[in-house]
Amino acid sequence: MNGDESASESAEPATPVTPRTYLFALTDGGGTVPPELGVARRLVERGHRVTVLADESLEDQVRSTGAMFVPCRWSPAEAFRDYELRTPTSLAKGIADYMFTGPAPAQARDTTAALDAIRPDLAVTSSFALGAMIAAEAHGCPFDVLLPNSYPLPATGMPPFGSGMSPAHGPLGRLRDETMTALGARMIDRYALEKVNAVRADYGLGPVAHMWDQIHHARRQLVLTSSAFDFPATLPHNARYVGPILDDPAWAAGDEWVAPAGDQPLVLVSMSSTFQNQVDCLQRVVDALGSLPVRGVVTTGPTVPADALRAPANVTVVDSAPHREVLRQASLVVTHGGHGTVIKALAAGVPLVILHHGRDQADNAARVTARGAGVAVSRNAPAKRIARGVTTVLGTDDYRHAAEALGREIRHDAAGTALLGELEALIPATGRANPFMP
């Protein structure tokens, strides 16, 4: 828990006397897009003026929230092929170059222009949009950072990000976490720190000691998950758990959904909004379900065509389906472990089988298995091993009961007021929201 948890819980979204102005600077992170745009949508619904600076590929999704859209120029030409990076060093360099420092100069330029034109009360950025944070800081505009997953930055008591570990116990365990976290931070700093500080210097800002410090400069780090899902840790003073956004991604939306005929358990399979080289894994999951007395529904998403998979008679493969509707009838979710899919399954009280691929997915699997709400299976497991995982979870009510218990807390946090309370609590003791306000 962070030291200001009580402040987060007490933050109430008061009805604004006059609408405020918000500028969002978002990166296209696949699964991060629906929760981040869900934040923008909630502000629009409250009557605020919201402009979203983002890649042209997100224009329709942005406009569907009611926000104004401004195209950016910082998106790379090709998708990040992180699944091809086999060592921690190559992964750290790839993440630094592709996600953090490569786009930062263009992010800073575009955000500066938007700040000048819009004069927002608050800037809200994706966690990868370091250039947008730098531009806001240089303009004296307060900014919040959206973290649509478990808390990913180094924090006392939190296992190292990406490790898939549970919290450490005892001196040796704490030493393990401290050592691995420090090594990870040094690797990121090695490839990113000098470039981040170069952009800061271009905007008249002094250097930061570590790359993560740029995120720590935020007014708020808004963690878009439930504290009940995350592991307990001592977070920075400006970090707040504000509950998850349970909106379906645009590609999973649709009309009323009709389940396949039959009374066997319904199993939803969903693996990533972005390409993670998951086709072979998906096929083995389909083969596993084909050997079991279940009804399988596989949504392949926007990057894998449905006809890429061979499906037996008891498995339906589609490009998309409204996950909210499917989960109402599902007995199990099989997934890569992305936070969006995991948190929505748990919110629906549905246990999981997780074949984590990378990114934060092993961490999500660790949180699910620690709470007894599912099992983890290797993404390289053969169909028979995947089938055993499915049978294990479906074969006892314990996993469902654990998912339902955790789901009650997740739904409570998702329906709470902490998110809007934090975003609308802009007026400091001086009575001025920021230097742009008269």
Secondary structure, DSSP 8 states (H G I E B T S, - for coil): --TTHHHHHH------SS--EEEEE----GGGHHHHHHHHHHHHHTT-EEEEEE-GGGHHHHHHTT-EEEE-S---SS---GGG--SHHHHHHHHIIIIIISSHHHHHHHHHHHHHHH--SEEEEETT-HHHHHHHHHHT--EEEEE-SS--S--BT---TTS------HHHHHHHHHHHHHHHHHHHHHHHHHHHHHHHHHTT----SSTTHHHHTSSEEEE-S-TTTS---B--TTEEE--------GGG--S-----SSSS-EEEEE--SS--S-HHHHHHHHHHHHTSSSEEEEE--SSS-GGGS---TTEEEES---HHHHHHH-SEEEE---HHHHHHHHHTT--EEE---STTHHHHHHHHHHTTSEEE--TT--HHHHHHHHHHHHT-HHHHHHHHHHHHHHHHHHTSSHHHHHHH----TTS-SSTT--
